[in-house]
């Protein structure tokens, strides 16, 4: 115990020395204790707000997890997805991948309002969204992991960037991987983060062509499980698509709201809902990972946390960059 205390004191002493030498030495990096003195209860505030939202609607956990991904994959984790359109820019909310499907903005608004009451102009919307996504997994039965904080918010957004950079459910594994690689991620992260589809729902338009006219063949996707095909054709009939495009089906029909590894078992049995799920079996390396995670839930949990932290570092703004928005929808 004495050694442990001595080491802790040494660490603090070194930190203080470096701080005196260069006050901005750590300003460009994220820190697990970033708000320890300025807003020590921020995680509790986010957790309570998210808990209330999930009690009202279980689906919101998956929505916030997706919102965080759609934020980070477009020019970095800077809360740009939360900005409303202005006369100066068209934001990301109405980009094709987000319009009518990205959800959870009001939950972040409510949490931000509570954080502002406790710690005015201190905690960024980007950090709040990151914390909410992490805790969404935990409240859905997944593991909890700590995330480094200190992100700042962007002062602009781009609808074009969102349209170009967010992977679609119709893309090939090669194209999806290329988009991940451009952000500093890799094929491993593609497979691991795809596991987020263990919770949540998808709209009919994202998988309809698998049901009736796959690849222009006039026939269903031959890789789709036959019993699942019949169920989905009932949910999304081949009639007036405008009336049914926004109907939803669970991404994992086995444990709809539970964060577990059944997603990978579904992919192995050809019951992955989206084309982007099943394409994971098109490459030997990704196939081996799908098989591995289908049999090792604890390793999936560990690797998912690692990839989430990695994703949460994409294109971050720190130090004097960006700003701390008072309202997540608008630049100060």
N, C-alpha and C positions, 0 to 999 in steps of 0.2 A: 504494500500500500504506500509505503514511504517513497519507493522508486516512482510509482505512478504519479504521486503528488509532485515530486521533484521534476518529472518530465513535463507535467502540465505547466508548472511555474516557468520552466525553461522556454516552453512554447510561447507563453504569453509574453515573456521578456523579449524574445526574438521578434514577435509581432509588433510590439510597441517600438522597438528599435527601428524596424523597417518603416513603421508609420511615421516616426520622427524624421527619418531620412527622406522619405518620399511620401507625402500625404496622399498622392494619387496612385500609389503603387498597385493598389488592389481595385481601383475604381473601374478598370476595364474588364473585370472578371466577375462571374457569378459566385455567390457565397451561400452556403447552407444556413448561415446565421445572419444573413443580410439585414433582416428587420428585427434582430434581437433586442435592440435598444430603441429603435424608432417606431416599431409597431409589433410588439412581442406577441400579441394575440391574433395576428392576422390569419394564421392557419385555423384557429378555432372559429373565427368569424366565417371564413369560407366554408369550413366543414358544416357549421350549423345551417348556413344558408342553403348549401347543397342538400343536406339531410331533409330540410323542409320541402325543397323542390321535388325530391324523389318520393317523399310521402304523398305528394299531390299527383305525381306522374312518374312511374318507374322508368319509362322510356327516356326520360331526360338525361339519365346517366350516359347512355350511349350517344345521345345528341351532343353533349358537351365534350365527350371524348373525340367525336368527329370534328367538332368545331375547332378544337385545339389543333388537330392534324391539318385541317384546311387552312388554318392561320399559319402554322409553321412552314408548310410546304410551299407557300407563296411568299417569297422574299424574306422568310424568317419569322420567328416567333415574336411579333411586335404588335399584336392586337389590331392589325390593319383590317382584319375581317369584321371587326366590331364597328367600324366607322360607317356612318350613313353617307349617302351621296351628297356632294356639295356642288356649287357652281364651278369649283376648280377641278374636281375630279369625279369620275364614276367609280364608286367603290366596288368591293368584292361581293357584297351581299346579293347583287343581282347578276353575278356571273352565272353561266350555265350550270356549273356543278353545285352552286349554292342556292339559286333562285327557287323558292318554294320547297326547299328540302333542308337547308341549314337551319338549325333550331337552337334555342337556348339563350338567345340574346337577352331576354327579359330576366332570366335567372342571374346572368352576369351583372345586369343593371342593378338588381336588388342587392346582390352581394357587395358590389362596388359602393352603393349608397351607405351600407352599414360600415364598410371599411373606412369610408370618408368621415363618418361620424366619429370613429375612434382615432383615426390617424389621417387628418386632412392632407391632401396633396403629397402623400408619402409612398403609397403602394401602387404600382402600375397595373393597368388592366391586363397587360401581357402576363404578369406574375399571377394575377387572380385567375385567369383562364388556365394557366398551367397547373396551379394548385387544384382547381375544380376538376380538371381532367384526371389528375392523379387520384383524387378522392372519389371520383365517380367509379373508378375501377374497384376501389376498396369497398364502397357501399354496395357494389354488385357482387360481392363475395370473393373478389380477387385480393391479392396481397397489397400491402402498403409499402411505399418506398418514399424516401425523402428526396426533394428536388432542390437544387441550388437556385437561388433567387437573385434579383437585382436587375431584371430586364427593364427597359424603358419602352414607352409607346411610340409608334410611328406617328408622323404628322400628315401622312397621305396614304392612299390605297389605290390599287389598280385593278379594274375589272378585267382588262386584257391579260394581266399577269395571272390572275386566277383562272381564266379560261385556258391559258397556255400551260400552266404548271401543275394544276391538280390532276392526278391520274383519273381516268374514267373507267367505269366498270366494263368497257368494251375493248380496252387496249390489250395488246399482247404483253406477255411477261417481259420481253425485251424492252418495249417502250416504257413500261411501268418502272422497270429497274433503272433505265437511263434517267428518268426523272428523279428517282431517289439518289442516284449517283451524283447528279448535278448539284445535290444539296449536301453532299458529304456522307451520304448513307450508302448502303450496299445491298446485295441480294439477301443477305442474312436479315437485314432490317425489313426488307419487303415481306419476307415470310413471317417474321415475328410480329410485326405491326399489323399484318393482315389478320392475325389472331384476335384483333379488336372486334372482328365480326362475330365473335361469340355472343355479343349482345347487340340489340338494336333491330331496326327494320329497314327495308328498302322499298322504294316505290315501284309500281309495276313497270314503268317505262324503263327502268334500269335492267330489267331481265326479260321483258316481254318477247323479244326476238328469239330467245332460247325456247320459247313455248310453241311458236307457230311457223316461224320463217327464219331459221338459223342459217346465217351465211347466204341468204337469198335462195335457199334450197326448197322453200315451201314446206319444209318439214321441221319438226322439233330438233333440238340439239340431241344427237344420239348418245352423248355422254351423260345426259341428265337422267337420274333414277326415274323409272317409269311411274312408280306410285307418287313420287313428289311432283312429277310432271302433271298428273291428273289433278292433284290438289291445287297446283298453281294455276292451271287453266281455268279452274272454277273461280279462283280469286280474281284473276285477270283475264276475263273472256276476250275472245278475238272479235269484239263487236265495236261499239263506239268507244274508241280508245281515249277520247277526250274526257269521257265520264269515268273511266277506270284507271287512267294513267297514274293518278295520285293515290290509288289504293295501296295498301302496304302488306308486306309479308315478312315474317321474322327471318333474320339472317341465319339464326340457329334455331330451328323449330323444336329441338330436343329440350334445351334449357334456355328459354328465350331471354330471361333477365339475369341469368347467372354467369358471371365471368369465370369461365373454366376452359379446358382444352378440347371440348367436344367439337369445336370448329374444325380442328384438324381431322378428327374422325369422320366428320361430315364430308370433307373434301376427299378423304380416302374412299368413301363409299359413294362418291358422285352425287352427293346431296348438298354441295356448296351452292348457294343461291345465285351468285353472280359469276359471270364469265371470268372476272378477275380473280375469283376464288379458285376456280377449277384450273386456270392456266398454271397454277403452282405445280401441277403434275406434268408440265410440258418440259421440264428441265431436270436432269438427274440430281443435281445438287439440291434444288428446292424440293424435289420429291422426297429425298432422303430426310430433309429437315421436317417436312410435313409428317412423315412416318415417325420420326423421333419424338416430336412434340405430341403426337397422338398417344404415345405410350408413356410420356414423362411430364405430367402436369406441373410438377415442382420446377423443372428446368424451364418450361415455358414461362412460368410466373417470373422466374429470375431474369430470363433473357428479355422478356417483355419490358420489365422495369429498366433494364440497361438500355434498350433501344429507345424507350420513352425519354430517358434523360438525355441520350444522344440527340434525339430529334429536338428536344427542348432547347438545345444550344445552337440550332440553325439560325444564322443571320441575326443574332441578337443585337440590340442597341443597349449600350451601357454608358456609364460615366455621364458626360454632358450631351450625349446623342439623344435625339428624340425629346420626349417630355414625359411627365407623369400626368396623364389626363385626369381631370376632375369628373368628367362624364365620358364613359367609354365610347359613346356614339359620336362625340365631337372633339375636334382639336380645341385646345384651350384658347 
